[in-house]
Amino acid sequence: MATQTSVPAAGLRETKKQETRQLISDHATRLFISQGFERTTIAEIAAAARVAKKTVTNYFARKEDLALDHQEEFATSLARAVAARHPGESALAALRRAFAGAAADQDPVAGFCGQEFARMIADSPTLTTCLQALHEQRERHLAQTLAEVTGAEPDDITVQTAAGLLGTVHRVLFHRIQTLTLAGHAGDEIARVIAAEATQAFGLLEPALSDYATA
């Protein structure tokens, strides 16, 4: 007689938590898009998701976290790409390669989020400020990793300058994707345009950083 395997209770609890988190996030996004981020309250989100207001704040400490729910992934993306560079590959080359893959995949972390979502961010002073802070946080993470892989101090001028240059290129490309999205261009078209523009943008850094932080 065959025995039936059961899913551990801890696994079921974690699955339920993830489902609840996603439910809240989905309803929040719908409300933010339909009536604006600033105008939407936590109480409205809780009512839409049919959970207590406290449940929403347990999963999302700030209202901004409901709208920008890939913050950690975004903030560490450049640092992770540098840490995972191939043997003989510079930080610049690794970041170029990672961005090319993200653009081809139309990754939301690279800026591909759809017109409605992009408009929601652009129309919200709170989210615009939060996004700017995330770009700065991403640059700081990158500087820390560059310092580690080159054996320099985090406040070393070369580390800070390299992180600033690399971070700026990614910021410019991110905003370019957002601009094209708001203008109504389709994702496939944006991916083609940004691939060519990324080649040009990263190429500007080649004279200074082609051999920097090589694995």
ABEGO torsion letter per residue (X at the ends): XBBBBBBBAAAAAAAAAAAAAAAAAAAAAAAAAAAEAAABBAAAAAAAAGBBAAAAAAABABAAAAABAAAAAAAAAAAAAAAABBBGBBAAAAAAAAAAAAAAAGBAAAGBAEAAAAAAAAABAAAAAAAAAAAAAAAAAAAAAAAAAAGBBAABAAAAAAAAAAAAAAAAAAAAAAAAAAAGBBAAAAAAAAAAAAAAAAAAAAAAAAABGBX
